[in-house]
Amino acid sequence: MDIKRSVLWVIFVVSLVMLFDNWQRHTGHPSMFFPSPTVQQTASPATTTPGEQTADTSAATPGAPATPGTAQVAKAERVTVKTDVFDADFSTQGATLSRLELLKEGDTKQPDMYVTLFDNTATHKYLARSGLSGGDFPNHDDIFTRVPGPTSLADGQNTLQIKFESADKGGLKLVKTYTFTRGSYLIDVDQQVVNTGTTPLKPSLYVELVRDSEPVETPRFSHTFIGPAVYTDQHHFQKMTFGDIDKGKADFATQADNGWIAMIQHYFASAWIPPQGKDRNYYVQKLDSTLYRVGAQMPLGTIAPGQTVNVDAKLFAGPVEEKMLAAIAPGLDLVKDYGWVTIIARPLFWLLEKIHSYLGNWGWSIIALTLLIKAVFFPLSAASYRSMAKMKEITPRMQALRERFKGDPQKMNSALMELYKTEKVNPLGGCLPVVIQIPVFISLYWVLLSSVEMRGAPWIGWIHDLSQQDPFYILPVLMAGSMFIQTRLNPTPPDPVQAKMMMFMPLAFSVMFFFFPAGLVLYYVVNNVLSITQQYYITRMMGQRKTKKISAPVVPPKQ
């Protein structure tokens, strides 16, 4: 039991530290564990400024963003495109996707739940762009011309094409065709490179995502990943924080003929998926104090005069729904970030999704999954509660031994061990089953925190969105009450100070649960209620057996 209390104390102290750290981040102060991405103000690695060329133009890095206020920016126009899932803006400067609002995220939910993923304002920059490098060729700083055509997906129409053409520059012309498909978050981007000159040229095509370090809204006292990622078949999923990039510690595959790049945030992501089997160089850079980019650069080989080369890439921008992402590209479902518990969290979400396919309500699905997990761990929990019940019975005798031998720790430990042996009590019996279950509980926490399916999903009555905190704090109050009851059911610590702290723990933990998403709190409330029921039943059964054993008549020996 001493070991179990030690484990509880460690969890309690760590929780308090994390609570304080999350409060620091929430109030705008620096974190003790997660470095601020804006600390370092140094310039990014050397890049090609618009209008300049590197010494070796065949390996030129894509150009840096144009400086606001230049003549090209003034000429840029906005082209608004609407489909059933997107409300988007293209800038004719670079034919860049400069704003993208996800309409489907709010159509059957609250109207204020529309999400603007790409954006280009004074306070937030997040772009999907592309161009040619390796010379003074058309890139994302140049003005493109939109080819006339519809800009809205009409009723009964399945696809919509938006086409842009650059002027001849350096002997090359770049034509971009964006194809939107009804009901899909995946955009086909065909980029046609035409040699309009008289000499062979060797350009490279790049696709990149550019984003500032502005944080997105997440549940309070919770930390979710935000930053770029690179995936290849050989090195698999490699994500990096903006702080890693600041410090030059970004670790990722730089060359491959497969894979994709992504920019990840809570619930949503964007990704460029170049054609598989085509060589590309991956790069991750810091452009200025708050602006970062991740990209893929693909050499196109030698293009003869009059020759045309097509590169058909795909651009994803939408919610991180595992099944949908897995069908788009290998490993793309990994942008749903479970952290180090992925190996357990992914099967748990699969099971939760299966349950939801039958129940049709995520709240009831969470309850059903909690019941199922409790059933699987019933033998372990039962062993733990039996051990705790035995420890509770001998607690007065343990306290008496501590008082008797308080001046001699060696004799006290010897006496306690003898008591455990006599009563057949394992002091680790109540601790180990709990420790074994902890990874599963943590994994389920990340499943509920990371699943965009919870966003806008109602349960019953007052719970209209499982991803938001309980508006009336009913679930957090139930959580605090259930934790208090559990504390009362456990053996009382012999130390009065420890006993008071154990009673204080439910209140301390409840502070966090008042700000947690309702889906998370629902899981913990149900889990606690089931634990209380199980513990009460086992303790009562053991008490009844003990009473029967004491009251049983003594049979005299045969004469």
N, C-alpha and C positions, 0 to 999 in steps of 0.2 A: 504493500500500500504506500510505503514511503516513496518507492520508485514511481508509482502512478501519480502521486502528488507532485513529484519533481517534474514529470512530463507535463502535467497540467500547468505548473508554474512557468515552465519554459514557453508553452503555447500562449499563456496569458501575457507574459512579458513581451514576446515577439509580436503578439497582436496589438499591444499598446504602442510599441515602437512603430509598426506599420500604420496604425491609426494616426499617430502623430505625423508621420511622413506624408501620408495622403492628405491630411489637413494642410500641411505646409504647401504641397503642390496645388491644392484646391484654392488656397488664399494667395497664390502667386509667389510664394517663397521658394527658394531652391530646395530640391530634394536631397536627402542624405544618401540615396542609393542610385538615383537616375539622373545623370548629368544633364544640365540644360544645353540644348543644341545651339544656343546663341552665345555661348561663352567666348568661343574663339572668333575673332573678327578678321582673320587673315584671308587673303584671296584664294580662290580655287586654283588648281593646277592650270598651267598655261593653256589657253584656248584660243581658237581663231576668232578674232574680232571681225564683225561683218565688214567686208571689203578688203580684208587682208588675207594673205596666204602664208602657210607655214613653209619652211625651207624645203621640206619634202612633201609636196602637195599630194602625193599619192597616199599618204597616211595621215592626212590632216584630221584633226579632231573636229566634230561638229561645232558650228559657231556658237558663241555665247549669245544670250538674249540681247536684242537691240536695246539701246538706251532710250528710255521714254523721252518723247519730245523731238525725235529725229523726223526728217521729212517723210520717211517711209511710214512711220506710225500715223502721221496726219492723213495719209492717203488711204489707210486701211478702212475697209467697210465691214459691217456686220451682216451676216446672213443667218437668219433664224430658221431652224428646221424643227418640225414637230411630227412625232410618231405617237403610237399608242403608249410607249414606255418612256420616251425622251422628249424633253423640250430643250433644244440645244442651240448654241450660237457658234458659228464659224467666223474667224477673222480672216479677211482676205490677205492679211500679212502672214504668209507661209501656209495658207489654207489650214490654219491651226484650229483645233477644237478648243475653244476658249471658255465655253460655259456648257454645262450639261446637268439638267435637272431630271431626277428620276421620278416620273409621274406615277408609275405603278405602285410605288411604295406608299402612296396615300389614297389610291382610288377607292378601296373598300374600308379604309381606316379613317383616321382623323385627317382633315384637309391640311393641317399644319405639319404633317409628317413628310411632305415632299422634301427630298434631299437634293441639294446642289452639290454635285461631286466636283466637276471641273469649274473653275471660276477664274476671273481675271479682273480684280478690283484693286482699289488702293490698299485694302486690308488683307486680301487673300489672293494668292496666285497658285493655280493648279492647272496645268496644261498638258495636252497630248499633241505632240508635234513631230514633224519629220522633214527630211530634206536631203540634199546631196552634199558630200564633202569630197576633198581630194583636189580641189581647185576652186576657181571663182565661178561656182555653179549655183543653180537655184537652191536656196535653203529656206529655213523658217523665218528669215528676216525679209525676204523678198515679197513683193506684192503679186498675188495671183488674180486671175480673172475667173469669175464663176461662169460656167457654161449655162445658158438659160435652160430652165426646166422647173418642174414643181418642187416645192419645199415642204409640203405636208403630205402625210400618208393618207390617202383618201379611203373612204369606206369601200371594202371589197378589194383593196389593193394590198398585196402581200409584201412588196418591196418598194423602196424609195432610193433613188440614186442622186447624189449630189456630186457634181464634177467641177474641178478647178484646174486651170492651166497657167503655167508660168510663162513669162516671156523667154525668148532665147537668151541664154547667159553662158558665156564661156564655151559656146558650141553645143550646149545641151538644153533640152526642154523637159520639164517635169509635169506630168499630168496625174492628178490624184482623183480617184473616184471612190467615194464613200457609199457603201450600200447598207441601208438599214432594213431589217426584216421584222415583220409584225411579231410582237410578243417576245422579242429576243434582245438581250443586253449585249450581244456580240455584233460588232460592226465589221464588215469586210472592207478592207482598204487596199485597193489596187493602185500601185504606183508605176506609171509608165515613163521610162526614161528614153528620150529620143535624141540621137546624135544628129543635130541640124547643121553641124560644121563640115569641114573638109578633111579633118585629121582624126585618127583613132584617139579615143579618150578612155581613161581608167578611173571612173568615179566610184565612190562608195555611197550606199544609201543608209541613212540612220533613222531610227525611230526612237523616241524618248519620251519619258514622263518627267515633267518639271513641277516641283511642289515646294512651297515654303514650309517652315517648321511650325506653323500655327496649329495648336492642338485642336482636336475635335471633341465634341461633347461626349463624355462617358459618365457612367454612374459614379457618384461621389465615393471616395475611399476605395476606388478600384483603379488599377493601372492596366491599360490595354496597350498593345504594341501599335506604333505608328512609324512608318519608314519604308524604304525600298527593299526589294528582294530580287534575287536572281535564281533561276532554276535551270539545271542541266541534268541530263540522264546520269552523267558520271558523278557529279558532286551533289546532286539533289537540291533540296531547298536551303537557300542561304539568305537569311534576312539580316539587316543591319540597322541600327538606330542612327538618327542624325548625329547623336553624340559620338558614335563610332567613326562616322565620316569626319567630324571635326578633328578628332584625334589621330586620323590616319590609320585607324584600326579596322576599317571595313575589309572583311575577308570574303571573297567571292571568286567564282570561276571567271576568267577573262576571255577564254576562247572555247568555242564549241561549234557544232553544226546542228544543234538542237536547243530546245529550251525556250524560256521566255523571261521577261522582266515585269515587275509589278510595283505598284505603290499601294501600301496597305494602311487601313485605318479601321477603327471599330465599326463592325458590321458591313463595311463596304470596301471595295478595292477596284483598281484599274490595272490592266495588263496589256502589253504589246506582245503578240505571239507571231514572230517571224516564221516564214516557211521552213518546215523541218528538212534537214539534209543540206541546208545552205550554210556555208561558213559565216560566222559572225564573231565580232569582238564585243564583249560586254564592258561597260564603263559605269562608274558611279562617281560623281563629282559634287563638290560644293561650289556654287557659282558666286554667291556673295554671303553676307552675314547670316541671312535666313533662307536662302534659296538653294535647292539641291536638285540633282537630276540623276536618273538611271536610264541607260540606253543600250541599244544594240546597233553596231555598225557593220554593214555587210558589203564587202568588196564585190563589185559587179563584173569584174574582168574587163577586157578590152571591148569597147563598143565601136564598131566601124562606122564611118559616115553613112547616114541614112538608116542605120540599124536601130531597132527598138528593143528594149529589155523590160519585161514586166516582173514586178515583185508583188505578190499577193500576200499581204499580212492581215492579221486580225487584231482588232482592238476591243477588249472587254472593259465595260464600265457598269458596275451594278453591285447587288448584294452578294455576300459570300455564302451562297447556298451550296452545300457540299455536292449534292447529286448533280446539279446543273454545271458546276465548275469541273467536276471530274469528266464530264462528257465533252468539254471544250478542248482540253489539252492535258497531257500527262502531268500529274503533280499540281495542277492549278488549284485543286481543292485544298492544298496546304496553306493557301493564303488565309484560311480560317485558322487563326492562331490559338492553339491550346497550350503553347509553351512546352515545358518539359513533361507534361502529363499526357501528351498526344496519344501514346500507345494505349492508354486506358480510356481517354476521353472519346476517341473516335468510335469505338464499339458502343460506348454508352449512348452517344448521340444517335447511332444507327438504331439502337433498341428504342430510344425515345421516339424517333421518327416512325418506327413500325407501330408502336402503341398509338401514336397520333393518327395514323392512317385508319385505325378502327374507331377511336373515340372522337376525333375531329375537334378536340379542344386541348390546347397546350397546357392549360392549368390542370385539368383532370389527368392528362398524360404524365405530368410531373408527379402527381400523387400516385398514379399507378406504378410508375418506375420506382418511386421511393419504396412502395410496398414490396415490389419484386426484389429490390436490393436487400431490404430488411429480411425477406424470406430466405435469400441465399446465405446471408450472414447470421441467420438465426442460431445455428449451433455455436458459433463463436460468441455471439452476444449472450446466449444463455450461460455459457461457461464463465463469461466475465461477470455477469450479474450474480451467479451462484457464489463465485469467489468473493465478490463484494459483500454479499449477504453474510457469508461466514466471517469476513473481516469485521463487519459491523457488530456481529455477535460478540466477538472477542475484544473489541475496542476497549471496553472498561478494564479488562485484565491487562491489555497492553499498556494502558495508561498507568495502571498500578505498578507494573514492572518498571516503567520509565521513571516513576517517582521513587521507587525503591532503590534503583541502581543509578540515579542521575549523576552521582559522583564517580561512577565507574563504567564508562562506555563499553568496555570489553565484556564485563559481566552482563550488562544490559542487553547487548546484542546476542550473547550466548543464551540468555533466558528467553529472549524473543524467538530465536530459532528453535528452541526446545518447545515453546508454546505452539509455533507453527507446525512442528512435527507431531506433537500430541494431538492437536485438533485437525490434522491433515489439511492444512491451509497453505496454498501457494501464494506468497505475496505478489508474484508476477501474474497470477491468474486473472486479475481484473485489468491488467495493463496491456499485456500482449495482444489479446483480441482487438482491443481498441486501436492499437498502433497499426495492426494489419489492415484495418478498415480505413484508416486515414487517407491513403492515396486515392481510394475510390471516391471518398467524400470530396476531396480537393478536385478530382477530375470532373465530378458532376458540377461543382461550382463553376469551373471554366466552361463546361458545356452550356450551362444556362447563361453565363455572362457573355459568351462569344456568339451565340446563335441568333442571327438576325430574325429567325422565325418568331422569336419572342416579341419583336418590335411591333407594337400595335395590337398584339394578340390579347383578347379579353379572357377572363376566367368566369367569374360570377359577380353579380351585383355591382359593388363599387370598384372592382378591379377591371379597368378597361384596357390596360396596357401592362403586360407582365414584365416589360423591360424598364418600366418607370417605378419609382417608389410608391408605396401604398399612400394614396391621397389622404386617408383618414388614420393612418398608422395603426390600423387594427391588427394586421399580421405582426408587426414588430412588438406590439404589446403582448400578443399571444406568445411570441417567441421568448420574451423576457419572463413571462409567467411560467412557461414550460422549463426554462433553464433553472428557475428558482425551485421548482418542484423536484427536478433532478438532483439539485444540490442537497435538498432535504432528504432524499432517498439514499444518498451516499453516506458512508461512514463519516462521522464528525472528526476532524483532525484533533489530536490531543492538545496541540498548541492553541490557546485562545485567539492569538493574533492571526494564525493561519485560518482558524474557523471563521473569523470575521471577514478575512479576505476572500474566502471561498463564497461567502454570502454576497460579497460585493461584485464578484466576477460577472453574474448575470446582468447587472446594471451596466458594467463597463462594456460588455459585448453588445448589449442592446443599443448603445449609441451608434455603432456601425450599422446595425440592422435597420435603424430608422431611415437610413439613406440608401440601403441596398435596393436593387430592383425587386419588385414584388414576387417575381418568379423564384428568385433565390431564397427569399424569406419563406415563401410557401413551402419549398423543399425542406428547409431546416425545421419549420414548425411541424410538418407531418412526421419528419424523422424523429423529432423529440417526443411527440405524442406517442408514437409507436414504441420508442425506447422506454418511456415511462410506463406504458401498459405492460410491456414485456418484463421490465424490472419489478414492477409491483406484483405481477402474477407469480414470478419465480420466488420472490421474497416471501409471499404469502404461502405458497405451497411448501416451502422449506420450513416455515413456522408451524404449519399444520402437521408436518411429519414429525417435528420435534415434540409437539404437544402429544401426539399419539404415542410416541416412543416413551415419554415420561409417564403418561397415564396408563400404559399397558400393565395388566396384572402380572405379578411375579409368580411364576409357576414353581412350587417347591420341588426339590429333587425327590426322585423316587426312593422309598426306603428299601 
